[in-house]
Amino acid sequence: MNKRKGNLEEILSKAKYYDDIDLYNVSYRDFDNIVNVGLEEFLFLSSNFESIPMSRIVEIKRGSDVIYSKSIRQKKP
């Protein structure tokens, strides 16, 4: 059986192979901080999602347009 790619995987694949990768920015969770980097830098830092898994991605922007967003659960005090 073929596994269908998820929405996030489709966005990353399109950005990497069919579009200008420099237009994309990724926001990801790093402990309690949100880090914003370019997509190319994120792919390098994540070492193919080994050191930073895909599940930590919070938002992806193409220019100023948000094309992927994941809601973040707030911690209770």
Secondary structure as the mmCIF struct_conf table of DSSP 4:
data_model
#
loop_
_struct_conf.conf_type_id
_struct_conf.id
_struct_conf.beg_label_comp_id
_struct_conf.beg_label_asym_id
_struct_conf.beg_label_seq_id
_struct_conf.end_label_comp_id
_struct_conf.end_label_asym_id
_struct_conf.end_label_seq_id
HELX_LH_PP_P HELX_LH_PP_P1 ASN A 2 GLY A 6
HELX_RH_AL_P HELX_RH_AL_P1 ASN A 7 TYR A 17
TURN_TY1_P TURN_TY1_P1 TYR A 18 TYR A 18
BEND BEND1 ASP A 19 ASP A 19
HELX_RH_3T_P HELX_RH_3T_P1 ILE A 21 LEU A 23
STRN STRN1 TYR A 24 ASP A 30
TURN_TY1_P TURN_TY1_P2 PHE A 31 ASP A 32
STRN STRN2 ASN A 33 GLY A 38
HELX_RH_AL_P HELX_RH_AL_P2 LEU A 39 SER A 46
TURN_TY1_P TURN_TY1_P3 SER A 47 GLU A 50
BEND BEND2 SER A 51 ILE A 52
HELX_RH_3T_P HELX_RH_3T_P2 MET A 54 ARG A 56
STRN STRN3 ILE A 57 ARG A 62
TURN_TY1_P TURN_TY1_P4 GLY A 63 SER A 64
STRN STRN4 ASP A 65 SER A 69
HELX_LH_PP_P HELX_LH_PP_P2 ARG A 73 LYS A 76
#
